[in-house]
Amino acid sequence: MMPLADIFLLGIVLYLLYKFVFNFFLPIFRTTKQVRQQFRNMQENAQNHNDPFQRSYTQPQSGPTPKKPEPSSPKNTMGEYIDFEEIK
């Protein structure tokens, strides 16, 4: 059987290893993975942006197409103009 001091020392080492893995190594790993994915997405967007002809023929547009604004008469805030005749 192990002496109490060895068990205590082993517990401290395991605790420090646990803290290192979950508070230092794992966040760095996740952040690196996320940055690499964002960099890949940025490169893909740049490649698609540089070749608009190919993008329009190879990739279907996603989502609804934006509506074109309908030409409308200018808004009159004073109301409708009525031409009055002078009474003599």
Summary of the structure (lengths in Angstrom):
residues: 88
radius of gyration: 34.9
end to end distance: 125.4
largest distance: 125.4
contacts: 118
relative contact order: 0.04
helix: 61%
strand: 0%
